[in-house]
Amino acid sequence: MTGVMWAGIALAIATFAMRATGPVLAGRFDLSDGTRRTVDLCALALLAGVMATTTFADGREFGGTARVAGVAVAGVLAWRRCPLPLVIVAAAAVTALLRLAGAD
């Protein structure tokens, strides 16, 4: 097997182990409200970073204005608490229409 395959297997095992220990250890620790809020904000920051990276970058180049507009529409609709299927379809439609119109 190649090194990449071994790395993938090791990553899968490590991910499973971390996910399995969460429920086991959840009842053993009492987190303060501040710590719990910090953990929640860290998860939110990580998701925001991934979203920003995939929105604005396509490899080493700019992702395009159509993609940015689609994500912006999705953000506004999610902020307005629209149903998730509507958010996804609207963002895809805006992106597709802008690309059809010639936007990059």
C-alpha positions in Angstrom: 0.0 0.0 0.0 1.1 3.5 -0.6 1.9 6.0 2.0 -1.2 8.1 1.2 -3.4 5.1 1.8 -1.8 4.3 5.1 -2.2 8.0 6.1 -5.9 7.8 5.2 -6.4 4.6 7.3 -4.6 6.2 10.3 -6.7 9.3 10.0 -9.9 7.3 9.8 -8.9 5.3 12.9 -7.9 8.5 14.8 -11.1 10.2 13.9 -13.2 7.2 15.0 -11.3 7.1 18.3 -11.8 10.8 19.0 -15.5 10.6 18.1 -16.0 7.5 20.3 -14.3 9.0 23.3 -16.6 12.1 23.3 -19.7 10.3 24.6 -17.7 8.2 27.0 -16.0 11.2 28.6 -19.0 13.6 28.3 -20.4 12.9 31.8 -17.1 13.0 33.6 -16.3 16.7 33.1 -18.3 19.7 34.2 -17.5 22.6 32.0 -18.1 26.1 33.2 -20.4 28.3 31.1 -17.5 30.4 29.9 -15.6 27.3 28.7 -18.6 25.8 27.0 -19.3 29.2 25.2 -15.6 29.3 24.1 -15.8 25.7 22.7 -18.9 26.7 20.8 -17.3 29.8 19.4 -14.2 27.8 18.4 -16.4 25.5 16.4 -18.2 28.4 14.8 -14.9 30.1 13.9 -13.6 26.9 12.3 -16.7 26.5 10.2 -16.5 30.2 9.2 -12.9 29.8 8.1 -13.7 26.8 6.0 -16.6 28.6 4.4 -14.6 31.7 3.7 -11.7 29.6 2.2 -14.0 27.6 -0.1 -16.0 30.7 -1.1 -13.2 33.0 -2.1 -10.5 30.5 -3.3 -10.5 27.8 -5.9 -7.1 26.3 -5.6 -4.7 29.2 -5.8 -7.1 31.5 -7.7 -10.2 33.6 -6.9 -13.3 31.5 -6.7 -15.4 33.9 -8.9 -18.1 36.4 -8.3 -20.9 34.0 -9.0 -19.8 31.7 -6.1 -19.4 34.7 -3.8 -22.9 35.9 -4.7 -24.4 32.5 -4.2 -22.9 32.2 -0.7 -24.0 35.7 0.1 -27.6 34.8 -0.9 -27.4 31.6 1.2 -26.1 33.7 4.2 -28.9 36.2 4.0 -31.5 33.5 3.7 -30.0 31.5 6.6 -29.9 34.6 8.7 -33.6 35.2 7.9 -34.2 31.6 9.1 -35.5 30.2 5.8 -35.8 26.5 5.4 -32.5 24.8 4.5 -33.8 23.3 1.1 -34.8 26.8 0.1 -31.4 28.2 1.1 -29.6 25.6 -1.0 -31.8 25.9 -4.0 -31.7 29.7 -4.0 -27.9 29.8 -3.6 -27.4 27.3 -6.5 -29.9 29.1 -8.7 -28.1 32.5 -8.2 -24.7 30.9 -8.8 -26.0 29.1 -11.9 -27.8 32.2 -13.4 -24.7 34.4 -12.9 -22.5 31.8 -14.5 -25.0 31.5 -17.4 -24.9 35.3 -17.8 -21.1 35.1 -18.1 -19.9 35.9 -14.6 -16.8 34.0 -13.5 
